């Protein structure tokens, strides 16, 4: 069956989270003069952020912590792991980081070109575990909002990927059955396993060729978004 609707993840799939986050963290490192608090360098700050942030998002997607808990604890845990006790700046630091990073415009290679190719052919939609107000800012910053008809988030659906109910919610929003849809994302567990369990074919966007030792296999696997032109 020819696909009638295409779903994309946003962070790490279209919006270049790593680049945008690195730039924003370097800015807040200097704006908050974190070296004087004992954070050794902006590069170590970025590396530790990636480590802690990944752990917290795993917990958030598993339902073990809430959005406020994620935001409140993230920089406190980063500081503690770096031996910094000055936690009084962490809430302000968190708010500033979110505000700055979400306004960065960098997209992953060939994201814009691929959306331009797909836009006349299919209705395009977003399914993301990100938060409503932040994801809309990111999409506007990247100038990709106009490509998408529906933006389904963990907030507006009430469920998080890989829970099949967020995909079922998305199907109802667009008026489609699973066999008519294709999901594209970088997270094997959230995007590929979640979509597959909901009966939706999935494209694993895997630019680093990370091995996945699971029984579920994606319909397609790509290293570059431009490869979607050969599939769609």
Number of C-alpha atoms within 10 A of each C-alpha: 6 9 14 16 21 21 28 22 25 24 20 16 23 25 26 20 21 15 17 19 20 18 17 21 23 16 17 18 20 12 11 14 12 19 13 8 14 14 18 13 13 19 14 12 21 19 13 18 20 16 11 17 19 12 13 22 19 14 14 17 19 15 12 11 14 15 15 8 12 16 17 15 16 19 22 21 19 23 21 12 12 15 12 16 12 13 15 9 12 19 16 10 19 18 12 17 18 15 14 17 22 23 19 22 19 18 24 17 15 14 19 19 12 17 21 13 15 17 14 10 13 16 17 22 22 22 25 24 25 19 14 15 10 14 22 17 18 25 22 15 17 19 14 19 18 10 19 18 13 16 22 25 22 18 15 13 17 11 19 23 23 23 19 20 17 25 28 18 17 22 19 11 13 16 9 14 14 18 15 16 21 23 25 28 26 23 19 23 15 21 27 28 25 23 31 21 14 19 18 24 22 26 24 23 26 18 13 9 11 8 8 10 7 9 7 13 17 20 14 14 19 18 14 17 21 17 14 19 12 6 9 13
